[in-house]
Amino acid sequence: MNKSRIVVLISGRGSNLQSLIQHAERYQIEAVISNKPNVAGLDLARNAGIEVSAYQRLAKGDISHRRQIYQAINQINPDFIALAGFMEILDADFVMQWEGRLINIHPSLLPDFRGLHTHQRALQRFNESKGRQNQHGCSVHFVDVAVDAGPIIAQAVCNIENGDDEDQLAQRVLEQEHRLFPWVMNNIASNNIRYSNANVNFTKQATTEAQHHRFVTQADI
Ligand code: GRF
């Protein structure tokens, strides 16, 4: 079977990108595009022999760099786009153009904690609930025009421990991100996870694998 061609968008250190590179079985990464030049993730991609480019905002309110990103993606015409720590909101017409083929990872159990500072907010909730609300984690979802929304594909859960600080918790979640994202992308690439009319469907095989990995899927939510 032909591998699916994907483009990965990043903004920073690229640890999720690294995990996508390491676990690329049913997809191949055609290009990595950043909205920040000189970030570690671009070096990771270059070292893996992947084509890279960066388009940066030049002035406040300027969106021409985003148009360049869209153009670059359209030229490559990938099967899927993975947002791996891409810290910029994409324009609605681009999101609609790529409906069902645009996938994001977010460091919380959505719909909890959309937006930024997810670990800090999870810790605050943990403390306020006197340790009762001790579950946190990450979500991979199809992107729609609302920020950090869109059909959830799968989640990986971890516990918040007494005494955790934000960095410790972020690290624990990141380990889960590195397991979850490539697994989802491989299954989308092999058509074992499918998007249809804002619904996510799993084949039997993908469901079994998700259970084996202890990922939470729509069937469990
Ligand atoms: C990850 O926590 C991701 O979920 C969030 O931004 C962070 C990116 O980290 N959207 P990295 O660049 O993949 O290391």
Boltz pocket constraint, residues with backbone or C-beta under 6 A from the ligand:
constraints:
  - pocket:
      binder: B
      contacts: [[A, 10], [A, 11], [A, 12], [A, 13], [A, 14], [A, 15], [A, 16], [A, 17], [A, 41], [A, 83], [A, 84], [A, 85], [A, 86], [A, 105], [A, 106], [A, 107], [A, 138], [A, 174], [A, 177]]
      max_distance: 6.0
